[in-house]
Amino acid sequence: MNNISQIKPSISFHIKYSVILIHKSALYLLGNPSYIQILINPCDKSIVLCKSSENDYLAHHIDAKVFSFGNHSYKLYSKALLQELCKMYPTWKNKTYRIYGEYFPASNMLKFNMANSFDA
């Protein structure tokens, strides 16, 4: 993972099991943060991940120990969030979807467009 421009950040949504997987490549691009924030833009149907801090009440804590056991993603369980995403993007059904995102180094954020999602 030496060349950052070649890394493809990805995120997966397991609708049936209410699980969001933020893949290790995405976290690596953000600098392996201890906290991240997930922002949703319903206008352009996009999801943004950015580095955050423990002082942000909207932040999700990433436990670094999780990755020491060979896991390649951070699991976030949220039925309510996935239901809202399915309302926002009604073509999503009770399946698993993956989205490859775009990294913006100037603002240290990742953007995932729901229109680019595919069955995983």
C-alpha positions, 0 to 999 in steps of 0.5 A: 500500500505504498502508492495512495493513488492506487488504493481503492477505498470501499464500503459495503452495506449488508442490508439483510443483517443491518451491517455496514463494513468500512474496509481497511483500505478506506481507514488506511487512506484516512490515516487509520483514525481512532474516530470517524464520522459518517455523513449522508448527503440525500441530495446527491445520494452520497456518503462521506467518511472523515476523520473525527475526534472523541469530542465529536458526539457523532463520531464512531470509535474505531478499535485498532485491536480489531485489525490485529486479528486479521479482520479487514473491515470495521463493522457498524451495526445500524438498522435505522441508518440502513433503512434510511439509506434504502429510502434514499436509494430505493433500488437497494433491496435486501442484499449486500452492496459495495461502493468504491469511493474517491479520496480527497486528500486536501480535506482528508475525506472519502466520498461514496456515490450510491449510484456506483453501488453494485451487488457484492 
